[in-house]
Amino acid sequence: MLKLLQKISLTQWIFISMGVGILLGYLFPDGSQHLKVVSKVFLNMVKCLLVPLVFGTLVVGIAGHSSDLKTVGRLAFKAIVYFEIATTLALFIGLAAVNIAKPGIGVSLPTASASAPDTIKSQKVTLAGIIEHIVPQSFFDAASRNDVLQVVCFAMMFAVALTQVAGHHRTTMVGFCESLTEVMFKFVGVVMKFAPLGIGAAMAVTVGHSGFGVLKNLLSLVLTLYVALFVFCVLVLVPAALWARVPILKFLKAIREPAFLAFTTTSSDAALPDAMQRMIAFGVPKRIVSFVMPLGYSFNLDGSTLHLAVASIFVAQAAGVELSFGQQLAIMLMLMLTSKGMAGVPRASQVILAGTLVSFGLPLEGVVLIMGVDELMDMARTTVNLVGNCLATAVVARWEGEFNPPTDAPVSPSSPKSS
């Protein structure tokens, strides 16, 4: 029996606990409300890891790439320009989709946190006020209040300053941040062990309070994300492929196996080696694939950034918080920043989303609710991340004038073209 339980994966435990929580909420609507303490404890565990994780990953993500950026110069500039255009469009498509579909309307979540910064909570907030709030007076004050927005600002300025330091001082500080990041990766893993309990309790509380209607909203959220990702592929990736004169059907044939692997395993890492080989075989020089593809997993997570836009506004809708266009733009700005440095974090989307919600005074209960269907959403966003990064290598190669797609021979990773 013990061996059987050990074979059950974390994802399977989450689905099991979600089902148990729904059943408890339906059968014991009043008694299920006492489980709120369990979900609160889990949320506090998530909160306590945000500041060190965001600081460490952003510093390493920015300062750690500086040597590469100086060495490859023009290639890095072109790659990052393309990445920023693609991810920005992904955010706005996600923003448009969730505002049109409104999947969060009808869910009953707590309103904005009483501990949120006044400049963020106020319904009279202006974009100028939010921008003023971004810069912290004290890093330690921002960290103690879990104001992740200000921590992000400090981490970026710190990282830029660190790139200008030479010798052992820089090496020591980057090494410290890398070590901090590695420890926090493990910390996330420890916290996620408690996810089934937290999610099960949250589902019991939510279903007991709101009824089965919340399940309809979660299904609507998943469908909204899938439609938005499809629109992104049609309106952004296809035009990019046409502009770079990438043969779309051959491209899709070349990446179909790693894309399917990414969809079924929800892991970009599992599909990355095969995808890189196939893009080399597709006619992209090895030096471009070797640089653009890994860089893309820090700066070009199209599917994940779109998902974050949809999820954050979903939580605001569920909490009954009316966000102005300026406030939504401020949330998008933060998502653009935080999503750049956390590509390697397990369950990264939940961590980034939690940090965004904390900064803007939105209830973290929304994160736990979304985690119940996160696996279904992760399949799609991971696939789009992979496809977007594969296409990015071809676009940059064409921009460099070095893209040589195959004419009629089948693409095979066993026979790559030379670089």
Beta strands, then each sheet from edge to edge (+ up, - down):
end
